[in-house]
Amino acid sequence: MLYLLTIAKLIFPLLTLPYLTRVLTTDCYGVVSYVKSCMVYFQLFVDFGFLLSAVKDIVQAKDDKGEIGIIAGQTFLAKLLIVAASAIVLVVLLFALPILREYTLYTILYFIAVAVSALLAEFLFKGIEKMGFVTLVYVVMKGISTALTFVLVKDDGSIIWIPILEIIGNACAVLLTWGLIWKLKIRIKIVSFKRSFLMLKESAVYFISNFATTAFGALNTVLIGVFITSKTQIAYWSVCLQLISAIQQLYSPIINGIYPQMIREKRLSFIHKIMLIFMPIVIGGCIFSFFIAKPALKIIAGEEYVNAFVLFRLLIPILLFSFPGMLYGWTTLGVIGKEKLTTLSTVITAIVQVIGLLSLALFRCFTVENVAILRCFTELLMMIIRISLTYKNRNLFYDKLN
């Protein structure tokens, strides 16, 4: 069910991509993508690592429904506190960022959709191992909102329906999941603000790791909107990055699939075997993507995005470096008790990415092409760091110990 949920989260945005790029002008699609990238950060803050920390607490509570209800209640309170703080940040951004200020209503409605999602109980159902219902609700609600997007969004003037449909979908999902919580006889209870603040403190370590990872993607788009005035360039970047991210998602089943075996066996030779099997496929896929970039963009996004093929080609090395980068992360370093090193590698490369972006702005060479090159470099850096750390700690693997 977790795999199905991951696939659903990948597929639904890709279904609307070819449609929106055709019915909206490139400038308008650039705005839509830019606001969505900003909301990625707000969503990250609202989630705040609770999908790991709160799940852990619920699992440890075992079948104590009273304690589970308290954990859920305190988590929801913590999320709502973050929503309140995020609303203040949003007001500042509306004044600071021209694109958000120009589309104030659209931005606020999208933020409301994020705020409503704070009440989704995905962490609770993960903890009690009942992800089937959450997945079904997500697929149905997202399917309906996607279908309505094709019906209601016809031109630049109707983009307001995009966040409205998000709000409606999230609200319906919240009502359905809370109904199931009640049916399961779990009573949501808030004990104190102090406990929620403690939960925020405990979850911060997970949030930092997630935030550093997200910095690679959304921050680029946010800063592109600040330093590049062309909405068309923003649209080109958003389409190309969404396609690259979609291809990267195909790596996850491989990485997640071998993780349990690595926990049991801790054999570095197994990782080397996976590299030998899949890297030729990855390299072949990168070469294939390079040559079909132009016709692929025409088919997927439309004639207006054909000129983005140069940018797409510049981003292809990300696909080459990210597979070994992911493989030598949690799946390799994580299984030998080096979780902090895995997180550290992400944080270091995120810092390099931020410094690089600010340097591009400082030296007045902030273009989407240069941002793409920087993004490839940081992905390469992460791969090198993680492989180096694995080699340094190779004696901790069972096949090296024996």
PyMOL commands that set and color helices and strands:
alter all, ss='L'
color gray80, all
select helices_A, chain A and resi 2-23+26-47+50-61+65-96+98-102+104-117+122-127+131-152+156-158+161-183+193-215+218-227+231-249+252-265+268-300+303-315+317-327+334-336+339-362+368-392+394-396+398-401
alter helices_A, ss='H'
color red, helices_A
deselect
rebuild
show_as cartoon
